């Protein structure tokens, strides 16, 4: 009898362990098979933002979030139309998504308005000054107004850009800026340029644009008034860059863009990181949020390593020459 009772107990124990292990395995399998739904929106289509998005998706996969396996992306683009940007943000919140990823300030502002008081986290990419834009409370403690948010800034200091401009154009007297003054993401960089340009012996003037179609006319308005042209990380200007490059080539006016892709597309030189790297930085934040980290505890990130990119061919077409010492210091020479 004792032997039979003991054997029966062992059978029950074995069954209990087996069932428990099966339940644990099933729970682990369910967790592994969860498909995260992520909405991604960028304000317009142009190479810089496309590269950021590609860098984001690539890095998310490297961190275990693989499209078609455990993450599902919904990519939507308002192409500069803020009413559509609002509609996209409302859609992502109402579904709801597990995470909203926004590229640029306007899309981030729209998402914040839609997500206020809702439990839908946001990770932004390429918001130059998130505090000035009103999307975070501070760089260190980003969440406010009931919005769970963090992200990455694409801010690049103006002073090293001016140092390169002066090295290439030592005799220039007037810098002409082409940008969208209605886009708050431009404010911080433009104000810094206005403040620092005189220290480098440059007067500042500008031509505003509100749409990509206005970029060429804005550039033409600076012909005869500016010795060189520059623009901040302005999506409106970048989307119409070819028109501005054409003006500068026609009139021998050196053009200094703010990012690597714009140098590849015909600008002379810039101080920057790669747009793909900015997307990678955003993915690092997003992966933490999907794994359960509170965005409120994730400070806004910026790059600390900035590189020099030069395009000697573009300089030649605009009547300028890049000094050899600068070429020697460049991280990449675009041919």
C-alpha positions in Angstrom: 0.0 0.0 0.0 2.7 2.5 0.9 4.6 1.6 -2.2 1.4 2.1 -4.3 0.7 5.5 -2.6 4.2 6.6 -3.2 4.1 5.6 -6.9 0.8 7.4 -7.3 2.2 10.5 -5.7 5.2 10.4 -8.1 2.8 10.1 -11.1 0.8 13.1 -9.9 4.0 15.1 -9.3 5.4 14.2 -12.7 2.1 15.3 -14.3 2.0 18.5 -12.3 5.6 19.4 -13.4 4.8 18.5 -17.0 1.7 20.7 -17.0 3.5 23.6 -15.4 6.4 23.4 -17.9 3.9 23.3 -20.7 2.1 26.4 -19.4 5.4 28.2 -18.9 6.5 27.2 -22.4 3.2 28.4 -23.8 3.5 31.7 -22.0 7.0 32.2 -23.3 5.9 31.3 -26.8 3.0 33.7 -26.6 5.4 36.5 -25.5 7.8 35.7 -28.3 4.9 35.8 -30.8 3.4 39.1 -29.8 3.3 41.4 -32.8 3.9 45.0 -31.9 2.0 47.5 -34.1 4.1 50.6 -34.8 2.9 53.6 -36.7 5.6 55.6 -38.5 5.0 59.1 -40.0 7.4 61.6 -41.7 6.4 65.0 -42.9 7.6 64.7 -46.5 9.5 62.4 -48.8 13.2 63.3 -49.3 16.4 61.3 -49.1 17.4 62.5 -45.6 14.2 61.4 -43.9 14.0 58.2 -46.0 17.6 57.4 -44.7 16.5 58.0 -41.1 13.5 55.7 -41.5 15.7 53.0 -43.1 18.2 53.2 -40.3 15.4 53.0 -37.8 13.9 49.8 -39.3 17.3 48.2 -39.8 18.4 48.8 -36.2 15.0 47.6 -34.8 15.6 44.3 -36.6 19.1 44.0 -35.1 17.5 44.5 -31.7 15.0 41.7 -32.3 12.0 43.5 -33.7 11.8 42.0 -37.2 9.1 43.2 -39.7 6.9 40.3 -40.6 7.7 38.4 -37.5 7.1 40.3 -34.3 6.6 43.9 -35.5 4.2 45.4 -38.0 4.8 48.9 -39.4 2.2 51.3 -40.7 4.2 53.9 -42.8 2.1 57.0 -43.6 3.3 60.3 -45.1 1.3 63.5 -45.3 3.7 65.1 -47.8 3.7 68.4 -46.0 0.0 68.7 -45.5 -0.6 69.4 -41.8 -4.3 68.5 -41.9 -3.3 65.0 -43.2 -0.6 64.8 -40.5 -3.3 65.4 -37.9 -5.5 62.7 -39.5 -2.6 60.2 -39.4 -1.8 61.0 -35.8 -5.5 60.5 -34.8 -5.6 57.2 -36.7 -2.5 55.9 -34.9 -3.9 56.9 -31.5 -7.4 55.5 -32.0 -6.4 52.1 -33.3 -4.3 52.2 -31.0 -0.6 51.5 -31.9 1.8 50.1 -29.4 4.2 52.9 -30.4 4.1 56.0 -32.7 7.4 57.0 -34.3 7.5 60.5 -35.8 10.1 62.0 -38.1 10.4 65.8 -37.8 8.8 68.4 -35.6 5.4 68.9 -37.4 4.5 65.2 -37.2 5.6 65.0 -33.6 3.5 68.0 -32.7 0.5 66.4 -34.4 1.1 63.1 -32.6 1.4 64.9 -29.2 -1.9 66.6 -29.7 -3.6 63.4 -30.6 -2.0 61.3 -27.8 -2.6 63.8 -24.9 -4.0 61.9 -22.0 -3.9 58.6 -23.9 -1.6 55.6 -23.1 0.2 55.6 -26.5 3.9 56.2 -26.3 5.8 58.3 -28.9 9.4 58.2 -30.0 10.4 61.2 -32.2 13.4 61.4 -34.6 14.8 64.7 -36.0 13.2 67.3 -33.8 15.8 69.9 -33.6 14.6 71.7 -30.4 11.9 69.6 -28.7 11.5 72.0 -25.8 10.9 75.0 -28.1 8.6 73.0 -30.2 6.5 72.2 -27.1 6.7 68.4 -27.4 8.7 67.8 -24.2 9.0 69.4 -20.8 12.8 69.2 -20.8 15.6 67.3 -22.5 16.2 65.2 -19.3 12.5 64.6 -18.3 10.6 64.7 -21.6 7.0 63.7 -20.7 4.4 66.4 -20.0 0.7 67.1 -20.6 -0.1 63.5 -20.2 2.0 62.5 -23.2 4.5 59.5 -22.9 7.3 60.7 -25.2 11.0 60.7 -25.8 13.3 60.7 -28.8 16.3 62.1 -30.6 17.3 65.6 -31.8 19.0 66.3 -35.1 20.5 69.6 -33.8 23.9 70.4 -35.2 25.9 73.3 -33.8 26.2 76.3 -36.1 29.8 77.4 -35.1 31.6 74.5 -36.8 29.5 75.0 -39.9 30.6 78.7 -40.0 34.2 77.7 -39.6 34.0 75.5 -42.7 32.1 78.2 -44.6 34.8 80.7 -43.8 37.6 78.3 -44.7 36.0 77.8 -48.2 34.8 81.4 -48.7 37.2 83.7 -46.9 36.1 86.8 -48.9 32.3 86.4 -48.6 30.5 89.2 -46.8 26.8 88.2 -46.8 25.2 84.9 -46.0 21.7 84.3 -47.4 19.4 81.7 -45.6 16.6 79.9 -47.3 14.1 78.2 -44.9 10.5 77.9 -43.8 9.9 80.4 -40.9 6.6 78.7 -40.1 8.4 75.5 -39.1 9.4 75.9 -35.4 12.2 73.3 -35.8 14.2 75.9 -37.7 14.0 78.6 -35.0 16.9 77.5 -32.8 19.4 77.0 -35.6 18.5 80.2 -37.5 18.7 82.3 -34.3 22.1 80.9 -33.6 23.2 81.7 -37.2 22.0 85.2 -36.8 23.9 85.6 -33.6 27.2 84.0 -34.7 27.5 85.1 -38.4 28.8 88.6 -37.5 31.6 87.0 -35.4 32.8 85.4 -38.7 32.5 88.7 -40.6 29.3 87.8 -42.3 26.1 89.8 -42.6 22.9 87.8 -42.5 19.9 88.0 -44.8 17.2 85.5 -45.6 14.4 84.4 -48.0 11.4 82.6 -46.5 9.5 79.7 -48.1 6.3 78.0 -47.1 6.2 75.3 -49.8 8.8 73.4 -51.8 7.6 75.1 -55.0 8.8 78.4 -53.6 12.4 77.3 -53.1 13.7 78.4 -56.5 12.2 81.8 -56.3 13.6 82.3 -52.8 17.0 81.4 -54.1 16.7 83.8 -57.0 15.6 86.6 -54.6 19.1 86.3 -52.9 21.1 86.6 -56.2 23.0 89.9 -56.0 22.3 90.2 -52.3 24.2 87.2 -50.9 27.7 85.9 -51.5 26.8 82.4 -50.3 23.7 80.5 -49.3 22.9 78.3 -46.4 19.8 76.6 -44.9 19.1 74.9 -41.6 17.6 71.4 -41.2 14.5 72.6 -43.0 12.4 69.9 -44.7 10.7 72.4 -47.0 14.0 73.6 -48.4 15.6 70.1 -48.5 12.6 68.7 -50.5 13.3 71.4 -53.2 17.1 71.3 -53.0 17.7 70.6 -56.7 16.0 73.9 -57.5 18.3 75.8 -55.1 21.4 74.0 -56.4 20.4 75.0 -59.9 20.2 78.7 -58.9 23.6 78.5 -57.1 25.3 76.8 -60.1 23.9 79.3 -62.5 25.1 82.3 -60.5 28.3 81.0 -58.9 27.0 81.2 -55.4 28.4 78.6 -53.0 25.7 76.6 -51.2 26.2 75.1 -47.8 23.5 72.6 -46.7 23.0 71.3 -43.2 23.2 67.5 -43.8 25.1 64.7 -45.5 22.4 63.8 -48.1 22.1 67.4 -49.2 25.9 67.5 -49.9 25.5 64.3 -51.9 22.7 66.0 -53.9 24.8 69.1 -54.8 25.8 71.1 -51.8 29.4 72.0 -51.1 30.2 70.9 -47.5 28.7 70.3 -44.1 29.3 69.2 -40.6 27.0 66.3 -39.8 26.4 62.7 -38.8 24.7 60.3 -41.1 20.9 60.3 -41.3 20.9 56.6 -41.0 22.7 56.9 -37.7 20.0 59.3 -36.5 17.4 56.6 -37.3 19.6 54.1 -35.4 19.6 56.3 -32.3 15.8 56.6 -32.5 15.5 52.8 -32.8 17.5 52.4 -29.6 14.9 54.5 -27.8 12.0 52.7 -29.4 13.3 49.2 -28.6 13.6 50.2 -24.9 10.0 51.5 -24.9 8.6 48.3 -26.5 10.4 46.3 -23.9 8.6 48.2 -21.2 10.8 51.2 -20.3 8.9 54.4 -19.4 9.6 57.1 -22.0 9.5 59.6 -19.2 12.7 58.1 -17.9 14.6 58.2 -21.2 16.2 61.6 -21.9 16.2 63.1 -25.4 19.3 61.9 -27.2 21.7 63.8 -29.5 24.9 62.9 -31.4 28.3 63.8 -29.9 30.3 62.7 -33.0 30.0 65.0 -35.9 31.9 64.6 -39.2 33.0 66.7 -42.2 31.6 65.9 -45.6 32.7 67.7 -48.8 31.8 67.7 -52.4 34.6 69.2 -54.5 32.7 68.8 -57.8 29.7 70.9 -56.4 32.2 73.5 -55.2 33.7 73.8 -58.7 30.2 74.1 -60.3 29.5 77.0 -58.0 32.8 78.9 -58.5 34.4 77.8 -55.3 37.4 75.7 -54.3 37.7 73.5 -51.2 41.1 74.0 -49.6 43.2 70.8 -49.5 43.7 70.9 -45.7 39.9 70.7 -45.3 39.7 67.9 -47.8 42.3 66.1 -45.8 40.2 66.4 -42.6 37.0 65.3 -44.3 35.4 62.1 -43.2 34.0 61.6 -46.7 34.8 63.2 -50.0 31.8 62.9 -52.3 32.6 62.4 -55.9 
